[in-house]
Amino acid sequence: MGRTQPTDYGRQAMDITLASATDQAGAIRSGDISAVELLDATLARYERFNPTLNAVIFTQLDLARERAVAADTATANGESWGPLHGVPMTIKEAWDWIGSPSTSGHESRKDWRPEQNSIPIQRLLDAGAVIYGKTNLPVSMADWQTFNPVYGTTSNTWNPDNVEGGLTPGGSSGGAAAALASGMTALELGSDIGASIRNPAHYCGIFGHKPTYGLVPVEGHGNPGSIVPLDIGVGGPMARYAEDLTLGLDIVAGPGVLDSVAWNLELPPPRKTRPDTLKAAVMFESPVLQTDSALIDQLAATVDKLGELGVQLDFEARPEIDIERSHETYLMLLRSTTGSEATPEVFAAQHPDSERFDNGDRDYQAVASKAITMSYWEWSSWNAEREASRLAWHRFFEEYDVLLCPTAASTAYPHDHAKTRPERTITVNGNEEPTTDQLFWAGWSCGVYLPGTVAPAGLTADGLPCGLQIVAGHLRDRESIAFAAMMETEIGGFQPAPGYEA
């Protein structure tokens, strides 16, 4: 599980494709490799692995090569564009990038092209990145499987039993995670409203960071031309190494268009970094869903190692919140905001299930339909509950540095495109459980806008990667990332799947 440390970038260019973006930038800066050579090495992996994975679904290779050549010219002149000078990377398909489609998996949008880059994409370019392609996602970014009628299905690098159709890489940033895990990029920009960064990081054994809500502007993300950001939704970095989460976040975080005239961002540094100074609450179980015992066993083994390093662990501490009510509040607010994008026909079709909610039904479809159709007066009541929970979390993090918990109910599972998402199930402890139950581990933190980092936590007994979710206090993003970095240093981090080591 140790970190890949290529030492001779010029002669072993393929090795550097598994290095961190930080190290790649350093190699270009020192002259050990050129931006063009690094792009060639990255594209060699793309040509080798993408036909199997279908992670990168759109490219602008001529543009990328022109930019790499320009980066090398700048280097020769003693100039640097920024911390990502000459580093090739990919981005999630939903982000606006001039010349590329932003379909979110909808065929009706495949011919649309943005007239300007989204703010985070422009910030990556301004930092020197050589963006060469976009990665796959599910329809409307609303699934933990990555497939759609425009680009097809993306597979996970981890598929030890050769499951027909492959294992899901997660979603909605599933293509991003598969590209990272296979070495087709060292840094990605994903997005998350229901674990869409954290879930793929967990399934693919990489790092992902869901920032505090509002930290990264999301103009130019999602529906083409949309200027209204979705409640709860955020953009954030994904990487193979914890240091790149900090690198990526520092680049893309900051004010949006309107706020930029008045404020600047200065995230506080982590208050503690040494294991023996940290105090962590640990939560493996929830009254809302079943979590697979094999997953919990591996997460528990990882947490035990943290305890041996001196981290003070508390398995009973929880914020003063009704857990089940918190989950219902998250679902109502989540489905309310995503439902705001529904067509009039889809909106009208929700009323029968919404009435079932009013009559006491609480299955997922009833909750979602009620959330989509509820009045602003009703929404305000749910939002008030969220604000009360946010204050409870704030009090909790005055005593605890982080809360450690699962990211999902299981490890990666086989693709299953039958039925609707609310009707699908996954196997958990031998039983078929609704896939939508996993929204608990997604919303436990992000429903109240908190940052969450997923760090690799080894392999479960069945040989699949898993990630530990690290939740921190409001705007304490550097603390959850620092905890992930400590885990990487002390326990181990990313490990490539068999066949993807070089």
C-alpha positions in Angstrom: 0.0 0.0 0.0 3.0 2.3 0.0 3.3 5.3 -2.1 4.7 5.0 -5.6 8.0 6.9 -5.8 9.4 7.0 -9.4 13.0 8.1 -9.3 14.1 8.4 -12.9 11.4 10.3 -14.8 13.2 10.6 -18.1 13.9 6.9 -18.6 10.9 5.5 -16.7 8.2 7.7 -18.0 5.5 5.1 -17.5 6.2 5.1 -13.8 5.5 8.8 -13.4 1.9 8.2 -14.5 1.3 6.6 -11.1 3.0 9.4 -9.3 1.2 12.3 -7.6 0.4 15.5 -9.5 2.6 17.3 -7.1 5.6 15.0 -8.1 4.7 15.3 -11.8 4.8 19.1 -11.5 8.1 18.9 -9.7 9.6 16.6 -12.3 8.7 19.1 -15.0 10.0 22.0 -13.0 13.3 20.2 -12.4 13.7 19.2 -16.0 13.6 15.5 -15.3 10.7 15.2 -17.8 9.1 17.6 -20.3 5.4 18.4 -20.4 5.2 16.7 -23.8 6.9 13.5 -22.5 4.5 13.4 -19.6 1.5 13.9 -21.8 2.7 11.1 -24.1 3.2 8.8 -21.1 -0.3 9.6 -19.8 -1.9 9.1 -23.2 -0.1 5.8 -23.6 -1.9 4.6 -20.5 -5.1 6.1 -21.9 -4.7 4.1 -25.1 -3.8 1.0 -23.1 -6.6 0.9 -20.5 -9.4 3.1 -21.6 -10.8 0.6 -24.2 -11.5 -1.7 -21.2 -12.6 0.9 -18.6 -14.3 3.5 -20.8 -13.5 6.1 -18.2 -12.4 9.0 -20.5 -15.2 9.6 -22.9 -14.1 12.8 -24.7 -10.7 14.2 -25.6 -9.1 17.3 -27.2 -5.7 15.9 -27.8 -4.5 18.4 -30.3 -5.3 21.2 -27.9 -3.5 19.3 -25.1 -0.4 18.8 -27.2 -0.3 22.4 -28.2 -0.5 23.4 -24.6 2.2 20.9 -23.5 4.5 22.3 -26.2 3.8 25.8 -24.9 4.4 24.7 -21.4 7.8 23.4 -22.3 8.7 26.6 -24.1 7.7 28.6 -21.0 9.9 26.3 -18.9 12.8 26.8 -21.2 12.4 30.6 -20.8 12.4 30.2 -17.0 8.6 30.8 -16.7 6.0 28.8 -14.8 2.2 29.0 -15.2 1.5 27.8 -11.7 1.6 24.7 -9.4 0.2 22.4 -12.2 2.5 23.7 -14.9 2.5 21.1 -17.7 0.6 18.4 -15.7 -1.9 16.5 -17.8 -5.3 15.8 -16.3 -9.0 15.0 -17.0 -12.2 16.5 -15.6 -15.7 15.2 -15.0 -18.0 15.6 -18.0 -20.4 17.9 -16.2 -17.9 20.8 -16.0 -18.0 23.4 -18.8 -14.8 23.3 -20.9 -14.7 25.2 -24.1 -15.0 22.8 -27.1 -16.4 19.9 -25.1 -19.9 18.6 -24.4 -21.5 18.8 -21.0 -24.4 16.3 -21.4 -24.6 14.8 -17.9 -25.5 11.6 -19.9 -28.5 13.1 -21.8 -28.5 12.5 -25.6 -30.5 15.7 -26.1 -27.5 17.8 -24.9 -24.7 16.1 -26.9 -24.3 18.8 -29.5 -24.2 21.7 -27.0 -20.8 23.4 -26.4 -20.1 26.1 -23.7 -18.9 29.5 -24.7 -16.7 29.8 -21.6 -15.0 27.6 -19.0 -16.5 27.0 -15.6 -14.7 28.9 -12.9 -12.9 25.9 -11.4 -11.8 24.7 -14.8 -10.4 28.1 -15.7 -8.6 28.1 -12.4 -7.0 24.7 -13.2 -5.9 26.0 -16.6 -4.5 29.2 -15.0 -2.5 27.0 -12.6 -0.9 25.4 -15.6 -2.9 22.1 -16.1 -2.9 20.4 -19.5 -6.5 19.2 -19.6 -6.8 16.5 -22.3 -10.2 14.9 -21.7 -13.5 14.4 -19.8 -14.6 11.4 -17.8 -17.9 9.5 -17.7 -20.8 9.9 -15.3 -24.4 8.6 -14.9 -27.5 10.2 -16.3 -28.1 13.5 -14.4 -25.3 12.5 -12.1 -27.8 10.6 -10.1 -26.5 7.1 -9.6 -23.6 5.1 -7.9 -23.2 3.3 -11.2 -21.6 5.1 -14.1 -23.5 4.5 -17.4 -25.6 6.5 -19.8 -26.9 6.3 -23.4 -24.4 8.8 -24.7 -21.1 7.3 -23.6 -21.9 3.8 -22.3 -20.7 2.0 -19.2 -17.5 2.7 -17.1 -15.8 -0.2 -15.3 -13.8 -0.5 -12.1 -10.1 -1.4 -12.3 -10.8 -3.9 -9.4 -12.7 -6.9 -10.8 -10.9 -9.9 -9.4 -13.6 -12.4 -10.2 -14.0 -11.1 -13.8 -17.7 -10.3 -13.1 -19.5 -10.0 -16.5 -20.0 -6.3 -17.2 -17.5 -5.4 -14.5 -17.9 -3.8 -11.1 -19.2 -0.3 -10.8 -16.5 2.4 -10.2 -19.2 4.3 -8.2 -20.9 7.5 -9.2 -21.5 10.0 -10.1 -17.7 10.8 -10.5 -17.1 7.2 -11.5 -15.2 7.9 -14.7 -12.9 10.2 -12.7 -12.1 7.6 -10.1 -11.4 4.9 -12.8 -9.2 7.3 -14.7 -7.2 8.0 -11.5 -7.0 4.4 -10.4 -5.6 3.3 -13.8 -3.1 6.1 -14.1 -4.8 8.0 -16.9 -4.7 11.2 -14.8 -3.1 12.2 -11.5 -5.8 14.8 -10.6 -9.5 15.1 -11.2 -12.3 17.5 -10.5 -15.4 15.8 -9.4 -18.7 16.9 -7.8 -20.8 15.6 -4.9 -24.3 16.0 -3.6 -24.9 12.4 -2.6 -21.4 10.9 -2.2 -20.5 11.5 -5.9 -16.9 12.1 -5.0 -16.7 10.0 -1.9 -18.4 6.9 -3.2 -16.2 6.4 -6.3 -13.1 7.1 -4.1 -14.2 4.4 -1.8 -15.0 1.9 -4.6 -11.8 2.5 -6.5 -9.3 2.8 -3.6 -8.3 6.5 -4.2 -8.6 9.8 -2.3 -11.5 12.2 -2.6 -12.5 15.4 -0.9 -16.1 16.8 -0.7 -15.5 20.4 0.4 -17.6 22.5 2.8 -20.6 23.7 0.8 -20.0 26.9 -1.0 -16.2 26.6 -0.9 -15.8 25.8 -4.6 -18.0 27.8 -7.1 -20.2 25.6 -9.3 -21.1 28.0 -12.0 -20.7 26.1 -15.3 -21.5 22.7 -13.8 -24.5 20.5 -14.6 -27.3 21.6 -16.8 -26.0 23.6 -19.8 -26.5 27.2 -19.2 -27.8 26.8 -15.7 -26.8 29.7 -13.4 -28.5 28.4 -10.2 -26.3 26.3 -8.0 -28.0 23.3 -6.4 -28.4 23.2 -2.6 -25.9 20.8 -1.0 -24.0 20.2 -4.3 -20.2 20.9 -4.4 -17.2 20.5 -6.6 -14.0 19.0 -5.3 -10.7 17.2 -6.0 -10.0 13.5 -6.4 -6.5 12.0 -6.5 -4.3 9.0 -5.7 -2.4 10.9 -3.0 -3.6 13.1 -0.1 -1.2 15.9 -0.9 -3.0 16.4 -4.3 -6.3 17.0 -2.5 -4.7 20.0 -0.9 -3.1 21.1 -4.2 -6.4 20.7 -6.1 -8.5 22.4 -3.4 -6.2 25.4 -3.1 -6.5 25.9 -6.8 -10.3 25.6 -7.3 -11.6 27.0 -4.0 -12.5 30.6 -3.7 -15.2 33.1 -4.4 -17.6 32.9 -7.3 -18.3 35.7 -9.8 -20.3 38.0 -7.6 -18.4 37.4 -4.3 -15.0 37.9 -5.9 -15.2 41.7 -5.7 -15.4 41.6 -1.9 -13.8 38.6 -0.2 -10.9 36.2 -0.3 -10.7 32.7 1.1 -8.2 31.8 3.8 -8.9 28.3 5.1 -7.5 27.7 8.6 -4.6 25.2 8.8 -5.2 21.9 10.7 -5.0 22.5 14.5 -3.4 19.1 15.0 -1.6 16.6 12.8 0.3 14.2 15.0 -1.7 11.0 15.7 -1.2 11.2 19.4 -2.8 14.6 19.5 -6.0 13.7 17.6 -9.4 12.9 19.0 -11.7 11.0 16.7 -15.3 9.8 17.1 -16.0 6.5 15.3 -19.4 5.4 13.9 -19.8 2.1 12.1 -23.5 1.4 12.5 -26.7 3.4 11.7 -30.3 2.7 12.5 -31.2 3.7 9.0 -29.4 1.0 7.0 -27.4 -2.3 7.1 -23.7 -1.9 6.4 -21.7 -5.0 5.2 -19.8 -6.7 7.9 -16.8 -7.4 5.7 -16.5 -3.7 5.0 -16.9 -2.8 8.7 -14.3 -5.4 9.6 -11.7 -3.8 7.4 -12.6 -0.3 8.5 -12.4 -1.4 12.1 -8.9 -2.9 11.5 -7.8 0.4 10.0 -9.2 2.4 13.0 -7.5 0.0 15.4 -4.2 0.8 13.7 -5.0 4.5 14.2 -5.6 3.8 17.9 -2.2 2.0 18.1 -0.6 5.2 16.7 -2.1 7.2 19.6 -5.3 8.6 18.1 -7.8 8.9 20.9 -10.9 7.0 19.7 -14.5 7.4 21.0 -16.9 4.8 19.7 -20.0 6.3 21.5 -19.8 10.0 20.8 -22.4 11.4 18.5 -23.7 15.0 17.8 -26.9 15.7 19.7 -29.1 14.9 16.7 -31.9 12.4 16.0 -30.1 10.3 13.4 -33.1 9.0 11.6 -34.7 12.4 11.5 -31.5 13.8 10.2 -31.5 11.3 7.3 -35.1 12.2 6.4 -34.2 15.9 6.5 -31.3 15.3 4.1 -33.5 13.3 1.7 -36.2 16.0 1.7 -33.7 18.8 1.0 -31.7 16.7 -1.5 -34.7 15.7 -3.6 -36.2 19.1 -3.4 -33.1 20.7 -4.9 -32.5 18.0 -7.6 -36.2 18.0 -8.3 -36.1 21.7 -9.2 -34.6 20.7 -12.5 -37.6 18.4 -13.3 -39.6 19.1 -16.4 -43.3 20.1 -16.0 -44.3 16.6 -17.0 -42.0 14.9 -14.5 -43.1 17.3 -11.8 -46.8 16.5 -12.4 -46.1 12.8 -12.3 -44.9 13.1 -8.7 -48.3 13.9 -7.2 -49.6 10.4 -6.6 -46.5 9.3 -4.7 -46.4 12.7 -2.9 -49.9 12.0 -1.6 -48.7 8.6 -0.3 -46.1 10.5 1.8 -48.9 12.7 3.2 -50.8 9.6 4.1 -47.8 8.2 6.1 -45.7 6.2 3.5 -42.0 6.7 3.9 -40.5 4.6 1.1 -37.8 6.3 -1.0 -40.1 7.2 -3.9 -42.8 8.7 -1.6 -40.1 10.8 0.1 -38.6 11.9 -3.2 -41.9 12.8 -4.8 -43.0 14.8 -1.7 -39.7 16.6 -1.7 -40.0 17.6 -5.3 -43.5 19.0 -4.9 -43.5 20.5 -1.4 -44.2 24.2 -0.9 -41.5 26.7 0.1 -43.3 27.0 3.5 -42.8 23.2 4.0 -39.2 23.5 2.7 -38.4 26.2 5.2 -39.4 23.9 8.1 -37.0 21.2 6.9 -34.3 23.8 6.4 -34.8 25.1 9.9 -34.1 21.5 11.2 -30.9 21.4 9.1 -29.7 24.7 10.6 -30.3 23.3 14.1 -28.3 20.2 13.2 -25.5 22.4 11.8 -25.2 24.1 15.2 -25.2 20.7 16.9 -22.4 19.5 14.7 -20.5 22.7 15.4 -20.7 22.0 19.2 -19.6 18.4 18.5 -16.5 19.4 16.6 -15.4 21.7 19.4 -14.6 18.5 21.3 -13.7 16.1 18.5 -11.3 16.7 15.6 -13.0 14.3 13.2 -15.7 11.7 12.9 -14.7 8.4 11.2 -17.4 6.4 9.4 -18.1 4.3 6.3 -18.7 5.9 2.9 -21.3 3.4 1.6 -23.0 0.2 2.7 -20.6 -2.2 0.8 -17.7 -2.3 -1.5 -18.1 -2.1 -5.3 -20.8 -4.3 -6.7 -21.6 -5.6 -10.3 -23.3 -3.2 -12.7 -27.1 -3.6 -12.7 -28.9 -1.4 -15.1 -32.3 -3.1 -14.7 -35.3 -1.3 -13.1 -35.2 2.2 -11.7 -32.7 3.3 -9.1 -35.2 3.2 -6.2 -36.1 -0.4 -7.2 -32.5 -1.7 -7.4 -30.9 -3.7 -4.6 -27.4 -4.7 -3.5 -26.3 -7.6 -1.4 -25.4 -6.7 2.2 -24.7 -9.4 4.7 -26.4 -11.9 2.4 -29.6 -9.9 2.1 -30.9 -7.7 -0.7 -31.1 -4.1 0.5 -32.2 -1.0 -1.4 -29.2 0.8 -3.0 -30.8 4.1 -2.0 -30.2 3.3 1.6 -26.6 4.2 1.1 -27.7 7.8 1.0 -27.4 7.8 4.7 -23.6 7.6 4.8 -23.6 10.3 2.0 -25.9 12.7 3.7 -24.9 12.2 7.3 -22.3 14.9 6.8 -23.0 16.6 3.5 -26.7 17.3 4.2 -25.4 19.8 6.8 -22.7 21.1 4.4 -19.7 19.6 6.2 -16.4 18.6 4.5 -15.6 14.9 4.2 -12.5 13.2 2.9 -12.3 9.6 1.8 -8.9 7.9 2.3 -8.0 4.3 1.2 -8.3 1.8 4.0 -6.9 -1.3 2.5 -8.7 -4.3 1.0 -11.6 -6.2 2.4 -11.6 -10.0 2.7 -13.0 -10.4 -0.8 -10.1 -8.4 -2.2 -11.8 -5.1 -3.0 -10.7 -1.6 -1.9 -12.5 0.4 0.6 -12.3 3.9 2.0 -12.7 5.5 5.4 -14.8 8.7 5.4 -13.3 11.4 7.6 -15.7 14.2 8.5 -14.5 17.5 9.9 -16.1 20.7 11.1 -17.5 23.6 9.0 -14.7 25.0 6.9 -12.2 22.7 8.6 -11.4 21.1 5.2 -7.7 21.0 5.9 -8.2 19.0 9.0 -10.0 16.0 7.3 -7.4 16.1 4.5 -4.6 16.3 7.0 -6.0 13.2 8.8 -6.1 11.4 5.4 -2.5 12.3 4.8 -1.6 11.0 8.3 -3.3 7.7 7.4 -1.4 7.5 4.1 1.9 8.1 5.8 1.4 5.9 8.8 -0.8 3.0 7.4 -0.7 3.2 3.6 -2.7 4.7 0.8 -3.4 4.0 -2.8 -2.5 0.7 -4.3 -3.2 -0.1 -8.0 -5.3 -3.0 -9.0 -3.5 -6.1 -10.4 -2.6 -5.4 -14.0 -2.4 -1.6 -13.5 0.8 -1.5 -11.5 3.0 -0.2 -14.4 
